[in-house]
Amino acid sequence: MNVKTSATSQEQLSFNQFKSEVLNDYKIAVISRECSLLGRREVLTGKAKFGIFGDGKEVPQLAMAKAFKKGDFRSGYYRDQTFMMAIGELTPQQFFAGLYAHPDLKADPMSAGRQMGGHFQTHSLDENGQFKNLTEQYNSSSDISPTAGQMPRMLGIAQASKMFRKLPALKKPKFSNNGNEISWGTIGNASTSEGVFFETFNAAGVLQVPLIISVWDDAYGISVPAKFQTTKENISEILKGFQRDEKNKGYEIFVVEGYNYAKLVDTYNKAAKIAREEHVPVLIHVTDLTQPQGHSTSGSHERYKSKERLIWERQHDCISKMRDWIIEFELNDTEGNSLKFVDSEEELIKIEKEAKKTVNQAKREAWADFLNPIKEQRSALLQLLENVASKSKNKAFILKLKNDLAEIPDPSRKDNLSTARKAAVYVRDEESFEKAQLQNWITTSLSKEQYKYSSHLYSTTNQNVFHVKEELPKYNDNAELVDGRIIIKENFDKLFSKHPDLFIFGEDSGNIGDVNQGLVGLQEKYGKLRVSDTGIREATIVGQGIGMALRGLRPIAEIQYLDYLLYAIQILSDDLATLHYRTSGTQKAPLIVRTRGHRLEGIWHSGSPMGAIVHMLRGMHVLVPRNMTKAAGFYNTLLECDEPALIIENLNGYRLKEKLPINLGEFKTPIGVVETIKTGKDITVVSYGSTLKIVEEVVNSLTQVDIDIEIIDVQTLLPFDINHDIVKSIQKTNRLLIIDEDVPGGASAYILNEILEKQNAYLFLDSKPVTLTAKDHRTAYGTDGDYFSKPNAEDIFECIYKIMQEVNPLKFKQLY
């Protein structure tokens, strides 16, 4: 064999592979751009509601995709369509199905129509809600719209890789290959102005985790230019202080033009090697990008960009630049032969024409797939309306409804259901077989369609919270009385032994064992990785937990006090609470958030914003144990479940004495079940948390005036009293008082709604239901401040006495 000829052949083969890769990348870029262009038209013609696309970011996303490996995770934002196409997780037809909000997961695997187009994800769970082998697939956590909201979870995804690499006990082949996985984040340059960007950036540098952040820089944030967004108009410039050096750990920082395909590929490969092998975070600032169609379909960028800027953008469009590079590329092999990607521009024109044809066909098929089931539903309804009209005295009105519906060229499910329900009004006092058919069609269709838009707010698997049965604490005959903090600590000790994938982290959680001593000695026993301190950064503490939970670990994220939860409420509400719902059950993050609250001292340490929490965290469970034994039982329960939850420990309970159970780590507090802690006949008193202790303190005083109250501990606000035990109590007492530390109309209003409307307790009330809450203002400082700000013993006594006075004014005389 001629060695020289063999080498030349190998060189030729290598170049041909390179050429094929480059041309395929160009094809993906053109397809993605065409999707953006046609997507905008679909919005402007009314087929879709709103569009925000990835045009102008195609080439750097191709480079990112080349360095992205199976097992890696993306935590990005809503312009990453080219990347998703490049890794094979998004087709043009799926792109348009998402734009049309197709409510079928097979058509729109990103969210089954629940999120607007541009929000991407992959499926982490199988059809039974169990984790798939994440190391055998490309992974993308589900996008959210709030700018920079993807950053905190990105940190946790990267942190998981560190845990998998550092802890031998965490050998979980379907979740990690020795921690080699990278967390890939993307963000627009303007969004780096958000606080959570800087919080995440700093935390990743401290933790030294395998994270790569790509900043797509097109010099604008909607209409606002970079000079109003970023100091020096350059995010990488102002982050230079994070650059690692020989003495200090930190980031590796790269800056690369977004139109330079070859340099982008080289940069992303270098970044991936550093992050994957060294577990060092990396920033890639991708500059000189454009937005050919502006920010979104809401308006034109010609309103706020100068003529000079628009000309520059056309000249520096990344696809145009890549096209020029492909045409101009030429090198000689060792034999002196010329190697080119294309012999003429016609080859690229052919690729471009095929791409347009592909996208047009995908658009038509996606629209037909979306619309045909609705038209079939309409056809069935039109026939029903015809039949109903033929037997009705209101025939003319029903036929008009029918004809109006028939004339809609592209009907919606709303059009069909709205028409049917209006028709039902016309035949409300008639009797016919046809009317019964219409009624059946409405109820069946409503149920079927509602499920498409409302399923999977909570887990439906056999790992949800309702599958865990109550297991009571057990005690020795001479059970020791200990501080509540001892019960929590000893219970956590058992859980850490039992669950090697359990972690807890937060401010002061590690070295000193949390500010209330509930973790004392556990860091020394289980190590600094499993029980760890964090910086003061609540949003990313929660983000750490979300990301780790997405990767199969069982984190507990500790927020030091309930008041501080407000720093993280956006991440909890927009990301964690919506995750299972917005992915239509294909992703889960069973994070437990631990905090403590209610009565302490002053405006900033005694808040009880439970009404806000209950309303903003639908999709999570909100648990409010009255003592540490109940709290420990909740942790034991949740670690057998696959749903996220917030546990608010009773701040006053750490030093109150409780009996020490002998089955720590095993007893379980049921979720969604209330507990009657005192029976009575005169009035049902409902409360939770620290206020219950005050309620119990007034029992003797009430008994002295011949008032016998029944006390019910709510225990969990979400879900609330699933067995409807409170209404059973009200059937006996016929009176209701709700006591709450929140402001008027806060959690008390929620509880009242649940009892009166969902449990129909109004049927059994002989007196007006009453709520006793804190004042409208925050809690003033000191003992007196607490007394005059929140319900106290005298308030509770007098409120109950007043209710009974109305019942029997002769017996219960005016107090003052």
C-alpha positions in Angstrom: 0.0 0.0 0.0 1.2 3.5 -0.8 1.5 5.2 2.5 1.3 8.7 1.0 -1.9 7.8 -0.9 -3.4 6.3 2.2 -2.7 9.5 4.2 -4.2 11.6 1.5 -7.3 9.4 1.4 -7.6 9.7 5.1 -7.2 13.5 4.9 -9.9 13.6 2.2 -12.2 11.4 4.2 -11.8 13.7 7.3 -12.5 16.8 5.2 -15.6 15.2 3.7 -16.9 14.5 7.1 -16.2 18.1 8.2 -17.8 19.4 5.0 -20.9 17.3 5.6 -21.1 18.5 9.2 -20.8 22.2 8.2 -23.4 21.9 5.5 -25.8 20.1 7.8 -25.3 22.8 10.4 -26.1 25.4 7.8 -29.2 23.6 6.8 -30.4 23.5 10.5 -29.7 27.2 10.8 -31.7 28.0 7.7 -34.6 25.8 8.8 -34.6 27.5 12.2 -34.6 30.9 10.6 -37.4 30.0 8.3 -39.4 28.8 11.3 -38.9 32.2 12.9 -40.0 34.0 9.8 -43.1 31.9 9.2 -43.8 31.8 12.9 -44.2 35.6 12.9 -46.5 35.5 10.0 -48.7 32.9 11.7 -49.0 35.3 14.7 -49.8 38.3 12.6 -52.5 36.3 10.7 -54.1 35.3 13.9 -53.3 31.6 13.9 -51.1 32.0 17.0 -51.4 34.4 19.9 -47.8 35.6 20.4 -44.3 34.8 19.1 -40.8 35.2 20.4 -38.2 33.5 18.3 -34.5 32.7 18.1 -33.6 34.4 14.8 -30.2 36.0 14.9 -28.9 33.4 17.4 -28.6 30.4 15.1 -24.9 30.0 14.6 -23.7 30.1 18.2 -26.4 27.7 19.2 -25.0 25.2 16.6 -21.6 25.5 18.2 -23.1 25.0 21.7 -24.9 21.9 20.4 -21.7 20.3 19.2 -20.2 20.4 22.7 -23.4 19.3 24.4 -23.3 15.6 25.4 -25.9 13.1 26.5 -26.4 13.4 30.2 -25.9 17.2 30.0 -28.7 19.6 31.0 -29.7 22.8 29.4 -31.3 25.6 31.5 -32.0 28.2 29.0 -34.4 30.8 27.7 -36.9 31.2 25.0 -34.7 31.8 22.0 -32.9 28.5 21.9 -34.9 26.8 19.1 -31.8 26.2 16.9 -30.0 24.5 19.7 -32.9 22.2 20.3 -33.1 21.4 16.6 -29.4 20.7 16.5 -29.5 18.1 19.3 -32.5 16.5 17.6 -35.1 17.4 20.3 -37.2 19.8 18.2 -38.7 19.4 14.7 -40.2 22.2 12.6 -43.6 20.5 13.0 -43.2 20.5 16.8 -42.1 24.1 16.6 -45.4 25.1 15.0 -47.5 22.8 17.2 -46.1 24.8 20.2 -46.9 28.0 18.4 -50.5 26.9 17.9 -50.8 25.7 21.5 -51.6 22.1 20.5 -52.8 20.4 23.8 -51.4 17.0 22.9 -48.0 16.0 24.3 -47.3 13.9 21.2 -47.7 17.0 19.0 -46.1 19.5 21.3 -43.7 17.6 23.6 -42.5 20.8 25.1 -45.6 21.6 27.1 -48.8 20.2 25.4 -49.8 23.7 24.5 -49.5 25.1 28.1 -46.6 27.4 27.4 -46.2 29.7 24.4 -43.8 28.7 21.7 -40.1 29.0 22.4 -40.2 27.3 25.8 -38.4 24.0 25.5 -37.8 20.9 27.5 -37.1 17.2 27.3 -38.9 14.4 29.1 -37.2 13.2 32.2 -40.0 10.9 33.3 -41.6 7.8 31.7 -45.3 7.2 31.3 -45.4 6.0 35.0 -43.8 9.2 36.3 -40.5 7.5 37.1 -37.1 9.0 36.1 -35.8 7.7 32.8 -32.0 7.1 32.3 -30.9 10.7 32.0 -27.4 9.8 31.0 -28.6 8.2 27.8 -30.4 11.3 26.5 -30.0 15.0 25.9 -31.7 16.9 28.8 -33.3 20.3 28.9 -35.0 21.6 32.0 -38.3 23.3 31.2 -38.1 27.0 30.3 -39.9 29.8 32.0 -40.6 33.3 30.7 -39.4 35.5 33.7 -36.1 36.9 32.6 -33.1 35.3 34.2 -35.5 32.9 36.1 -33.6 30.0 34.6 -30.4 30.9 36.4 -31.0 29.6 39.9 -32.0 26.1 38.8 -29.0 26.1 36.5 -26.8 26.3 39.6 -28.5 23.3 41.2 -28.1 21.2 38.0 -24.4 21.8 38.1 -24.2 21.2 41.8 -25.6 17.8 41.3 -22.7 16.8 39.1 -20.3 17.8 41.9 -22.2 15.7 44.4 -22.2 12.7 42.0 -18.5 13.0 41.5 -17.5 13.7 45.1 -19.7 11.2 47.0 -19.0 7.5 46.2 -22.3 6.5 47.9 -24.2 8.3 45.1 -23.6 5.7 42.4 -26.7 6.3 40.3 -25.9 5.3 36.7 -29.2 6.6 35.3 -28.5 10.1 36.8 -24.8 10.6 36.3 -21.6 9.3 34.8 -19.2 10.2 37.6 -20.4 13.8 37.6 -19.2 14.5 34.0 -22.3 16.3 33.1 -22.4 20.0 32.4 -25.2 22.5 33.2 -25.6 24.7 30.1 -27.2 28.0 30.7 -28.3 30.6 28.1 -29.5 34.2 28.7 -29.9 37.4 26.8 -27.5 40.2 27.5 -30.1 42.5 28.9 -31.4 39.9 31.3 -28.0 39.8 33.0 -29.1 43.0 34.7 -31.4 40.9 36.9 -30.3 40.2 40.4 -30.7 36.5 40.1 -28.1 36.5 37.3 -25.5 38.0 39.6 -26.6 35.9 42.5 -26.2 32.7 40.5 -23.0 33.9 38.9 -21.3 34.5 42.2 -22.6 31.3 43.8 -21.3 29.2 40.9 -17.9 30.7 41.4 -17.9 30.0 45.1 -19.1 26.4 44.6 -16.9 25.6 41.6 -19.4 23.6 39.7 -19.5 22.5 36.0 -21.6 25.3 34.5 -21.4 27.1 31.2 -23.3 30.4 30.8 -23.8 31.7 27.3 -24.8 35.3 27.0 -26.4 36.0 23.6 -25.6 39.7 23.2 -27.6 41.6 20.5 -27.0 44.9 22.3 -30.6 45.5 23.3 -33.2 44.5 25.9 -36.4 44.9 23.8 -36.1 48.7 22.9 -33.5 49.6 25.6 -29.9 49.6 24.4 -27.0 48.2 26.3 -25.8 51.5 27.6 -28.9 51.6 29.9 -28.5 47.9 30.8 -24.9 47.2 31.7 -22.0 49.1 33.1 -19.4 49.7 30.3 -22.1 48.1 28.0 -20.2 44.9 28.3 -21.1 42.0 30.7 -17.8 40.1 30.3 -15.8 43.2 30.9 -17.4 43.9 34.2 -17.2 40.3 35.3 -13.4 40.1 34.7 -12.9 40.0 38.4 -14.3 36.5 38.4 -11.6 35.3 36.1 -9.6 32.5 37.8 -5.8 32.8 38.2 -2.9 30.8 39.7 -3.9 31.9 43.2 -7.6 32.1 43.1 -10.5 29.9 41.9 -13.1 31.5 39.8 -14.4 31.4 36.2 -12.9 30.9 32.8 -14.2 33.7 30.6 -14.4 33.6 26.8 -15.6 36.4 24.3 -16.4 35.4 20.8 -18.3 37.0 17.9 -21.7 35.3 17.3 -21.2 35.1 13.5 -17.8 33.4 13.5 -18.7 29.7 13.1 -15.2 28.2 13.3 -14.2 30.3 16.3 -17.5 29.5 18.1 -17.0 25.8 17.6 -13.5 26.0 19.0 -14.5 28.2 21.9 -17.4 25.9 23.0 -15.2 22.8 22.8 -12.6 24.5 25.0 -15.2 25.6 27.5 -16.8 22.1 27.7 -13.4 20.5 28.3 -12.7 22.9 31.2 -16.2 22.6 32.8 -16.5 18.8 32.3 -13.1 17.8 33.5 -12.1 20.4 36.0 -15.6 21.4 37.3 -14.9 25.0 36.7 -17.7 27.4 35.7 -17.3 29.2 32.4 -18.8 32.3 30.9 -19.1 32.6 27.1 -20.0 36.1 26.0 -21.3 35.8 22.5 -21.2 39.3 21.0 -22.3 41.0 17.7 -25.6 39.1 17.5 -28.7 40.5 15.9 -32.5 40.3 16.0 -33.7 40.3 12.4 -37.4 40.5 13.4 -36.9 42.5 16.6 -37.8 41.3 20.1 -41.2 39.7 19.5 -44.3 39.9 17.4 -45.5 42.8 19.5 -43.9 45.3 17.3 -41.1 46.3 14.9 -37.5 47.0 16.0 -37.4 49.7 13.4 -39.2 51.9 16.0 -36.2 52.1 18.2 -33.1 51.1 16.1 -31.3 53.6 14.0 -30.9 53.2 10.2 -27.2 52.7 10.8 -27.9 49.9 13.3 -30.3 48.2 11.0 -27.8 48.2 8.2 -25.1 46.8 10.5 -27.4 44.0 11.6 -28.1 43.0 8.0 -24.4 43.0 7.3 -23.6 41.0 10.4 -26.4 38.5 10.4 -24.9 35.3 11.6 -26.4 33.1 8.9 -25.3 35.4 6.1 -21.8 35.5 7.6 -21.7 31.7 7.8 -22.9 31.5 4.2 -20.1 33.8 3.1 -17.6 31.7 5.0 -18.8 28.5 3.4 -18.5 30.0 -0.1 -15.1 31.5 0.5 -13.6 28.5 2.3 -10.7 26.8 0.5 -7.6 25.0 1.6 -5.1 22.6 0.0 -4.4 19.1 1.1 -0.9 17.6 1.3 -1.1 16.8 -2.4 -1.9 20.4 -3.3 -5.5 19.6 -4.1 -8.1 22.3 -3.4 -10.7 21.4 -0.8 -13.9 23.4 -0.7 -17.3 23.1 1.0 -19.2 24.0 -2.2 -18.2 24.5 -5.8 -20.8 27.2 -6.3 -23.4 29.2 -4.6 -26.0 27.1 -6.2 -25.4 24.3 -3.7 -26.4 26.6 -0.9 -29.4 28.0 -2.8 -30.6 24.4 -3.1 -30.2 23.8 0.6 -32.1 27.0 1.3 -34.9 26.1 -1.0 -35.2 22.6 0.5 -35.3 24.2 4.0 -38.1 26.5 3.0 -40.0 23.6 1.5 -39.5 21.5 4.7 -40.7 24.3 7.0 -43.7 25.1 4.9 -44.7 21.5 4.8 -44.2 21.2 8.6 -46.3 24.3 9.2 -49.2 23.0 7.1 -49.1 19.6 8.8 -48.9 21.1 12.3 -51.9 23.3 11.5 -53.9 20.5 10.1 -53.0 18.3 13.0 -54.1 21.0 15.4 -57.3 22.0 13.6 -58.7 18.7 12.4 -59.8 17.3 15.8 -61.6 20.6 16.5 -63.4 20.5 13.2 -64.4 16.9 13.9 -65.7 18.0 17.2 -67.6 20.8 15.5 -69.1 18.5 13.0 -70.6 16.3 15.7 -71.9 19.3 17.5 -73.5 20.8 14.4 -75.5 17.7 13.9 -76.6 17.7 17.6 -77.7 21.3 17.3 -79.7 20.5 14.2 -81.4 17.7 16.0 -82.1 19.8 19.1 -83.4 22.6 17.0 -85.9 20.3 15.2 -87.6 19.6 18.6 -87.4 23.0 20.2 -89.7 26.0 20.3 -86.5 28.1 20.0 -85.5 26.5 16.8 -84.6 29.8 15.1 -82.2 30.9 17.8 -80.5 27.5 18.0 -80.1 27.3 14.2 -78.5 30.8 14.2 -76.0 29.6 16.8 -75.4 26.5 14.6 -74.9 28.5 11.4 -72.6 31.1 13.1 -70.4 28.3 14.3 -70.4 26.6 10.9 -69.2 29.8 9.2 -66.1 30.1 11.4 -63.2 29.1 9.1 -60.8 28.0 11.8 -62.9 27.2 14.9 -61.4 26.8 18.4 -62.5 24.5 21.2 -63.8 27.6 22.9 -66.1 28.3 19.9 -67.5 24.8 20.1 -68.1 24.7 23.8 -69.4 28.2 24.0 -72.0 27.6 21.3 -73.2 24.3 22.9 -73.6 25.9 26.3 -75.5 28.9 24.8 -77.8 26.4 23.0 -78.5 24.6 26.3 -80.0 27.8 27.7 -82.6 27.8 25.0 -83.8 24.3 25.8 -83.5 24.5 29.6 -87.2 24.0 30.2 -87.8 21.5 27.4 -87.6 17.7 27.5 -86.3 15.6 24.6 -83.9 12.9 23.8 -82.0 15.4 21.6 -81.6 17.8 24.5 -80.2 14.9 26.7 -77.7 14.2 23.9 -76.6 17.8 23.9 -76.3 17.9 27.6 -74.2 14.7 27.6 -72.0 16.2 24.8 -71.4 19.3 26.9 -70.5 17.5 30.1 -68.3 15.0 28.4 -66.5 17.6 26.3 -66.0 19.9 29.2 -64.4 17.2 31.3 -62.2 16.0 28.4 -61.1 19.4 27.3 -60.6 20.7 30.8 -58.2 17.9 31.6 -56.0 18.9 28.6 -55.4 22.3 30.3 -55.5 21.5 34.0 -53.9 18.1 34.6 -50.7 17.4 36.5 -50.7 20.3 38.8 -49.7 17.6 41.4 -48.3 14.2 41.0 -50.7 11.4 39.8 -48.2 8.6 40.4 -48.3 6.1 43.3 -45.5 8.3 44.8 -47.8 11.2 45.5 -48.4 12.4 49.1 -51.7 10.6 49.4 -50.2 7.1 49.1 -48.3 7.5 52.4 -50.3 6.3 55.3 -50.1 7.9 58.8 -47.7 6.2 61.2 -48.0 7.5 64.7 -45.0 8.3 66.9 -44.2 5.6 69.5 -43.1 6.3 73.0 -41.6 4.4 75.9 -43.7 4.4 79.0 -41.2 6.8 80.6 -40.6 8.8 77.5 -38.1 11.6 78.0 -39.3 15.2 77.6 -36.8 17.1 75.4 -36.7 20.4 73.6 -38.4 20.3 70.2 -35.1 21.0 68.5 -33.8 17.7 69.7 -36.6 15.8 68.0 -35.9 17.6 64.7 -32.2 17.0 65.0 -32.5 13.3 65.9 -35.0 12.7 63.2 -32.8 14.3 60.5 -29.9 12.1 61.8 -32.1 9.0 61.1 -33.0 10.4 57.6 -29.5 11.1 56.6 -28.5 7.5 57.5 -31.5 6.2 55.7 -31.3 8.3 52.5 -27.8 8.6 51.0 -29.1 11.0 48.4 -30.4 13.4 51.0 -28.8 16.9 51.3 -29.6 20.0 53.3 -28.1 23.4 52.7 -28.8 27.0 53.7 -27.5 30.0 55.7 -25.9 28.7 58.9 -27.2 25.2 58.3 -23.8 23.5 58.3 -21.1 24.5 60.9 -23.4 25.7 63.7 -26.3 23.3 62.8 -28.8 26.1 61.9 -29.8 29.1 64.0 -32.2 27.0 66.1 -29.8 24.0 66.5 -31.9 21.6 64.5 -28.9 20.2 62.6 -26.2 20.4 65.3 -23.4 17.9 64.7 -24.8 16.6 61.4 -22.2 18.3 59.2 -19.5 16.7 61.3 -21.1 13.3 61.0 -22.2 13.4 57.3 -19.7 15.8 55.8 -19.7 19.3 54.4 -21.2 18.3 51.1 -24.4 16.8 52.6 -24.9 19.4 55.3 -23.6 22.7 54.0 -23.6 26.4 54.6 -24.5 28.8 51.8 -24.1 32.5 51.2 -27.0 34.9 51.9 -28.8 34.2 48.6 -32.3 32.8 49.0 -33.3 32.7 45.4 -30.3 30.5 44.5 -30.7 28.3 47.6 -34.0 27.4 46.2 -32.5 27.1 42.7 -29.9 24.7 44.0 -32.6 22.5 45.3 -34.7 22.6 42.1 -31.7 21.6 40.0 -30.6 18.9 42.3 -34.1 17.5 42.5 -34.4 17.5 38.7 -31.4 15.2 38.6 -32.8 12.6 41.0 -31.3 13.8 44.3 -33.4 14.6 47.5 -32.4 18.1 48.6 -33.8 20.1 51.5 -33.3 23.9 50.8 -33.3 25.9 54.0 -34.5 29.5 54.1 -33.6 30.8 57.5 -36.8 32.6 58.3 -40.2 32.7 56.7 -39.9 36.4 56.0 -36.8 35.7 53.8 -38.9 33.4 51.6 -40.0 36.5 49.8 -36.5 36.7 48.2 -37.2 33.4 46.6 -40.9 33.5 46.0 -40.6 34.2 42.3 -38.4 31.2 41.7 -40.7 29.0 43.9 -43.8 30.3 42.2 -42.8 30.6 38.6 -40.4 27.6 38.4 -40.8 25.0 41.1 -44.6 25.2 41.7 -45.4 25.2 37.9 -42.9 22.6 36.8 -45.0 19.4 36.8 -47.9 21.3 35.3 -46.1 23.1 32.6 -44.4 20.0 31.4 -47.7 18.0 31.5 -46.2 15.6 33.9 -42.9 14.9 32.2 -40.6 16.6 34.7 -40.6 16.7 38.5 -38.4 18.3 41.2 -39.4 16.9 44.6 -37.6 19.6 46.5 -38.4 20.2 50.2 -38.1 23.8 51.3 -37.5 24.1 55.0 -38.1 27.4 56.9 -39.3 28.6 60.3 -41.7 31.4 61.2 -44.6 33.1 62.8 -43.9 34.8 66.1 -40.5 36.2 66.7 -39.8 39.9 67.0 -40.3 42.9 64.8 -41.4 43.9 61.4 -38.8 41.7 59.5 -38.8 38.6 61.7 -42.4 37.9 62.6 -44.2 37.9 59.3 -46.8 35.3 58.3 -47.5 35.9 54.6 -49.4 32.7 54.3 -52.2 34.1 52.1 -49.6 35.1 49.5 -47.7 31.8 49.8 -50.9 29.7 49.5 -52.0 31.5 46.4 -48.6 31.7 44.7 -47.4 28.2 45.4 -50.2 26.1 43.9 -48.4 23.0 42.6 -46.5 22.7 45.9 -47.7 21.4 49.3 -47.6 24.0 52.1 -47.3 22.3 55.6 -47.7 24.2 58.9 -46.9 21.8 61.8 -47.7 23.0 65.3 -44.7 21.3 66.9 -41.5 19.5 66.0 -42.9 16.0 66.2 -45.4 16.9 63.6 -42.7 18.6 61.5 -40.4 15.6 61.7 -43.3 13.4 60.6 -43.8 15.6 57.5 -40.2 15.2 56.5 -40.5 11.5 56.9 -43.6 11.5 54.7 -42.2 13.7 52.0 -39.1 11.7 51.5 -41.3 8.8 50.3 -43.1 11.1 47.8 -42.2 12.8 44.5 -43.7 16.2 45.0 -42.3 19.6 46.2 -43.3 21.0 49.5 -42.7 23.9 51.9 -42.5 23.1 55.6 -42.8 26.0 58.0 -41.6 25.0 61.4 -43.0 26.7 64.4 -40.4 29.1 65.6 -41.5 29.1 69.2 -41.4 25.3 69.3 -37.7 24.6 69.3 -37.4 25.0 73.1 -40.8 23.8 74.1 -40.8 20.3 75.7 -42.1 17.3 73.8 -41.9 13.6 74.4 -39.1 11.9 72.4 -40.4 9.2 70.1 -38.6 5.9 69.8 -39.4 5.5 66.0 -37.6 8.6 64.7 -37.3 8.7 61.0 -40.2 6.3 60.6 -43.4 7.9 62.0 -45.3 9.9 59.3 -47.7 12.9 59.5 -50.4 12.6 56.9 -50.6 15.4 54.4 -54.0 17.1 53.8 -55.5 15.7 57.0 -56.6 17.9 59.9 -56.3 16.9 63.5 -58.9 17.6 66.3 -56.7 18.3 69.3 -59.6 19.0 71.6 -63.3 18.1 71.3 -66.1 20.4 72.3 -69.7 21.2 71.6 -70.1 25.0 71.4 -67.9 26.3 68.6 -65.3 24.9 66.1 -62.0 26.9 66.4 -59.7 26.3 63.4 -56.0 27.4 63.3 -52.5 26.2 62.7 -48.9 26.7 63.8 -47.9 28.8 66.8 -51.3 30.3 67.3 -52.7 26.9 68.5 -50.7 27.2 71.7 -52.4 30.4 72.5 -55.8 28.9 71.7 -55.0 26.0 74.1 -54.1 28.6 76.8 -57.6 30.1 76.8 -59.4 26.8 77.1 -59.5 26.9 80.9 -60.7 30.5 80.9 -63.5 29.6 78.5 -64.4 26.6 80.5 -64.9 28.8 83.6 -67.5 30.8 81.7 -69.1 27.5 80.5 -67.9 27.6 76.9 -66.7 24.4 75.4 -64.6 24.8 72.2 -63.5 22.2 69.7 -60.0 22.9 68.4 -58.8 21.7 65.0 -55.3 22.0 63.7 -55.3 22.5 60.0 -51.7 21.0 59.7 -51.5 21.5 55.9 -52.8 24.5 53.9 -52.1 22.9 50.6 -53.9 20.5 50.3 -56.6 21.4 52.8 -58.7 19.0 54.8 -59.1 16.3 52.1 -61.5 14.3 54.3 -63.7 17.3 55.1 -63.4 16.7 58.8 -64.0 20.4 59.7 -67.5 20.4 58.3 -68.2 17.4 60.4 -67.2 19.3 63.5 -69.4 22.3 62.4 -72.4 20.0 62.0 -72.0 19.4 65.7 -71.1 22.9 67.0 -72.9 25.0 64.3 -70.3 27.8 64.8 -66.9 28.6 63.3 -63.9 30.8 64.3 -60.7 30.9 62.2 -57.7 32.2 63.9 -54.7 33.3 61.8 -51.4 35.3 62.2 -51.7 36.5 58.6 -53.3 39.9 57.7 -57.1 40.1 57.3 -58.2 38.4 54.2 -54.9 36.4 54.0 -54.8 32.7 54.8 -58.0 33.1 56.9 -60.0 34.0 53.7 -58.6 30.9 52.0 -59.5 28.7 54.9 -63.0 30.2 55.0 -63.5 29.6 51.3 -62.4 26.0 51.6 -64.8 25.4 54.5 -67.8 27.3 53.4 -67.8 26.8 49.6 -66.0 23.5 49.1 -67.3 21.8 52.2 -70.7 23.5 52.2 -70.4 24.3 55.9 -72.8 27.2 55.6 -75.6 24.7 55.7 -74.9 24.0 59.3 -74.0 27.4 60.7 -76.3 29.1 63.2 -73.9 32.1 63.6 -71.9 34.2 61.2 -68.5 32.6 60.6 -65.7 34.8 62.1 -62.0 35.3 61.3 -59.6 36.6 63.9 -56.4 37.7 62.3 -53.3 40.0 62.8 -53.7 43.7 62.1 -53.2 45.1 58.6 -49.7 46.3 59.5 -46.5 44.4 60.1 -45.8 43.2 63.6 -44.3 45.9 65.9 -41.2 45.1 67.8 -41.1 43.8 71.3 -43.6 42.0 73.6 -46.1 44.8 73.5 -45.7 45.1 69.7 -46.6 41.4 69.4 -49.5 41.8 71.8 -51.1 44.7 69.8 -50.3 43.3 66.3 -51.3 39.6 66.4 -54.1 37.6 68.0 -53.5 37.3 71.8 -55.1 35.2 74.4 -57.6 38.0 75.4 -58.5 38.6 71.8 -59.3 34.9 71.3 -61.3 34.7 74.6 -63.3 37.7 73.8 -64.0 36.8 70.2 -65.3 33.4 71.2 -67.3 35.0 74.1 -68.9 37.5 71.7 -70.0 34.8 69.4 -71.6 32.9 72.3 -73.1 36.2 73.6 -75.0 36.6 70.4 -76.4 33.0 70.9 -77.4 33.6 74.5 -77.1 37.3 75.6 -78.7 36.6 79.0 -76.1 34.0 79.9 -73.1 35.8 78.4 -73.2 39.4 79.6 -71.4 42.3 78.0 -67.7 42.3 79.1 -66.9 45.9 78.7 
